[in-house]
Amino acid sequence: MKLATLIALTVLSAAPAAAQSAADSAAIRATALDYIEGWYEGNADRMARAVHPELAKRIVRTNEQGMSRLDNQSAMTLVNGTKSGGGKNTPVARQQKDVTILDIYRNAASVKVVASDWIDYLQIAKYNGSWRIVNVLWELKPAPAP
């Protein structure tokens, strides 16, 4: 019995880990770009393609007294804000869209997007075969010095 267990453990430990393909990495990057470029373009279709319908986008805001609150946006709020052209107010020269894939494990990925005035940390999941943003935690960049 011990020999059988040893053989089974040896076989299992020799099996390759579930590696991500180049196609997964490209799809994750494309999802992040649909999100940020869609915002800048006012392209609600790109934004809707990037986000899961149950997306939660959150930011912690702290007032002058040190009290914090959590502000939330839903997928619908984000898509409608994109459709209304909120991101089109950003001049093209300021439309920063740096995408860094921080980690991928099976059907989950963490991605950092540095935008013009904020940084987004995206949690992206492979959902029904497509990579979709399910959570965003974001923070505003400090205002530029005058």
C-alpha positions as CSV (number, residue, x, y, z in Angstrom):
1,M,0.0,0.0,0.0
2,K,2.8,2.4,0.8
3,L,4.4,1.7,-2.6
4,A,1.2,2.5,-4.4
5,T,0.8,5.8,-2.5
6,L,4.4,6.7,-3.3
7,I,3.9,6.0,-7.0
8,A,0.7,8.0,-7.1
9,L,2.4,11.0,-5.4
10,T,5.3,10.8,-7.8
11,V,3.0,10.7,-10.8
12,L,0.9,13.6,-9.5
13,S,3.8,15.7,-8.6
14,A,5.3,15.2,-12.1
15,A,2.2,16.4,-13.8
16,P,2.7,19.9,-15.2
17,A,0.9,22.8,-13.5
18,A,-2.0,24.4,-15.4
19,A,0.0,26.9,-17.4
20,Q,-1.6,29.9,-19.0
21,S,-1.3,30.2,-22.8
22,A,-0.1,33.2,-24.7
23,A,-3.7,33.4,-25.9
24,D,-4.9,33.8,-22.3
25,S,-2.4,36.6,-21.7
26,A,-3.4,38.3,-24.9
27,A,-7.1,38.0,-24.0
28,I,-6.6,39.4,-20.5
29,R,-4.6,42.4,-21.9
30,A,-7.3,42.9,-24.5
31,T,-10.0,42.9,-21.8
32,A,-8.1,45.6,-19.8
33,L,-7.6,47.7,-23.0
34,D,-11.3,47.4,-23.8
35,Y,-12.0,48.7,-20.4
36,I,-9.7,51.7,-20.4
37,E,-9.7,52.6,-24.1
38,G,-13.5,52.1,-24.2
39,W,-13.7,54.6,-21.3
40,Y,-11.6,57.2,-23.2
41,E,-13.4,56.6,-26.5
42,G,-16.9,56.8,-24.9
43,N,-17.4,53.3,-26.4
44,A,-20.0,51.6,-24.2
45,D,-19.8,48.4,-26.3
46,R,-16.1,47.9,-25.5
47,M,-16.8,48.6,-21.8
48,A,-19.7,46.2,-21.7
49,R,-17.5,43.5,-23.4
50,A,-14.8,44.0,-20.8
51,V,-16.9,43.8,-17.6
52,H,-19.0,41.1,-16.1
53,P,-22.6,42.2,-15.5
54,E,-22.1,41.8,-11.7
55,L,-19.0,43.9,-11.6
56,A,-18.2,45.8,-8.5
57,K,-15.9,48.9,-8.8
58,R,-14.9,50.4,-5.5
59,I,-12.9,53.2,-4.0
60,V,-12.2,54.0,-0.4
61,R,-12.7,57.7,0.3
62,T,-11.5,59.3,3.5
63,N,-12.8,62.6,4.8
64,E,-10.8,65.3,6.6
65,Q,-11.8,63.7,10.0
66,G,-10.2,60.4,9.0
67,M,-13.6,58.6,8.5
68,S,-13.7,56.3,5.4
69,R,-16.5,55.2,3.3
70,L,-16.6,52.7,0.4
71,D,-18.1,54.1,-2.9
72,N,-19.4,51.6,-5.4
73,Q,-20.1,51.5,-9.1
74,S,-21.9,48.7,-10.9
75,A,-21.3,47.4,-14.4
76,M,-24.4,49.3,-15.6
77,T,-23.2,52.6,-13.9
78,L,-19.8,52.2,-15.6
79,V,-21.2,51.3,-19.0
80,N,-23.7,54.2,-18.9
81,G,-21.0,56.6,-17.7
82,T,-18.9,55.5,-20.7
83,K,-21.9,55.9,-23.1
84,S,-22.4,59.5,-21.8
85,G,-18.8,60.2,-22.8
86,G,-17.2,60.8,-19.4
87,G,-13.8,59.6,-20.6
88,K,-13.8,61.7,-23.8
89,N,-13.1,64.8,-21.7
90,T,-9.5,63.5,-21.2
91,P,-7.2,65.0,-23.9
92,V,-5.6,62.3,-26.0
93,A,-2.1,63.3,-24.8
94,R,-3.2,62.5,-21.2
95,Q,-4.9,59.2,-22.0
96,Q,-2.5,57.0,-20.1
97,K,-3.4,53.3,-20.4
98,D,-0.5,51.2,-19.0
99,V,-1.6,47.6,-18.5
100,T,0.4,45.2,-16.4
101,I,-0.7,41.6,-15.8
102,L,0.3,41.0,-12.2
103,D,-0.7,37.3,-11.9
104,I,-2.6,34.6,-13.7
105,Y,-3.7,31.4,-12.1
106,R,-6.1,29.1,-13.9
107,N,-9.3,31.2,-14.5
108,A,-8.2,34.2,-12.4
109,A,-6.0,37.1,-13.2
110,S,-4.9,40.4,-11.4
111,V,-4.1,43.3,-13.6
112,K,-3.0,46.9,-12.9
113,V,-4.1,49.7,-15.2
114,V,-2.4,53.1,-14.8
115,A,-4.7,55.7,-16.3
116,S,-4.6,59.5,-16.6
117,D,-5.8,60.4,-13.1
118,W,-6.1,57.1,-11.3
119,I,-4.9,53.5,-10.9
120,D,-7.2,50.5,-11.2
121,Y,-6.5,47.0,-9.8
122,L,-8.6,44.6,-11.8
123,Q,-9.7,41.1,-10.9
124,I,-10.4,39.3,-14.1
125,A,-12.0,35.9,-14.4
126,K,-12.4,33.5,-17.3
127,Y,-16.2,33.3,-17.4
128,N,-18.0,31.1,-20.0
129,G,-14.7,31.1,-22.1
130,S,-14.2,34.9,-22.0
131,W,-12.0,37.0,-19.7
132,R,-14.2,39.5,-17.9
133,I,-13.5,42.1,-15.2
134,V,-15.4,41.1,-12.0
135,N,-13.9,43.5,-9.5
136,V,-12.0,46.8,-9.6
137,L,-10.4,48.6,-6.7
138,W,-9.1,52.0,-7.7
139,E,-7.4,55.0,-6.2
140,L,-6.9,58.5,-7.5
141,K,-3.5,59.8,-8.3
142,P,-2.4,62.9,-6.4
143,A,-3.3,66.1,-8.2
144,P,-0.4,67.6,-10.1
145,A,1.4,70.5,-8.5
146,P,0.5,73.9,-9.9
